[in-house]
Amino acid sequence: TLEKPASIDEVVLKLNGFRTKIYPLRITVDGKTVFEGKTGHNLGYFTAVCKSVKGAKVRIQLAANLQN
C-alpha cells in the first residue's frame, strides 16, 4: 500500500533466479489488472510496463495460468 494514491505506469522488480526462471505475473492497482505477462530471462531486474492508472494499493501475484 502506497502512502497516498499515485499514477502508476510501470513496476520495476528485482527477481530471484532471474537467469533461469520465467515468472508469470499479474499486477493489480486497487483491484484493476494493469499487467499480465511473463518476465523472460533478464539481468536481474524486470520492468513491467502497465496501463497507466492512479491508485494506492499495488498487488503483484504469480499467475499460474497465463497463456502469453
C-alpha positions in Angstrom: 0.0 0.0 0.0 1.3 3.4 -1.0 1.3 6.3 1.4 -1.1 8.2 -0.9 -2.6 7.5 -4.4 -0.1 7.9 -7.2 -0.1 7.4 -11.0 1.5 4.1 -11.9 2.6 3.2 -15.4 5.5 0.8 -14.7 6.7 -1.5 -11.9 10.4 -2.5 -11.6 11.1 -5.8 -9.9 14.3 -7.5 -8.7 13.8 -11.2 -9.2 15.4 -14.3 -7.7 16.7 -16.9 -10.2 16.5 -14.3 -13.0 18.8 -16.1 -15.4 17.0 -19.4 -15.2 13.4 -18.7 -14.3 10.5 -17.1 -16.1 7.7 -15.7 -13.8 4.1 -15.4 -14.9 2.9 -12.2 -13.2 -0.3 -10.4 -12.6 -0.2 -6.8 -11.3 -3.2 -5.0 -10.0 -3.8 -1.5 -8.7 -6.8 -1.0 -6.5 -8.1 -4.3 -7.8 -7.8 -3.4 -11.5 -5.4 -5.6 -13.6 -2.8 -3.3 -15.2 -0.3 -6.0 -16.3 -0.4 -9.7 -17.1 2.6 -11.4 -18.7 5.8 -13.3 -18.2 9.1 -11.9 -17.2 11.5 -13.8 -19.5 15.2 -14.2 -18.8 17.0 -11.0 -17.7 19.9 -9.5 -15.9 18.1 -9.3 -12.5 15.6 -6.5 -13.0 12.3 -6.7 -14.9 10.2 -3.6 -15.8 6.5 -4.3 -16.2 5.0 -1.5 -18.4 1.5 -1.1 -17.2 -1.7 0.6 -18.3 -1.4 4.0 -16.6 -3.7 4.2 -13.6 -3.9 6.1 -10.3 -4.2 4.1 -7.1 -2.8 3.3 -3.7 -2.8 -0.5 -3.4 -0.4 -2.4 -5.7 -0.5 -6.2 -5.7 2.0 -8.4 -7.5 1.0 -12.1 -7.9 2.4 -15.2 -9.5 -0.2 -16.1 -12.1 -0.3 -19.8 -12.7 -2.3 -20.0 -15.9 -1.1 -17.2 -18.2 -1.1 -18.1 -21.9 1.1 -15.1 -23.2 
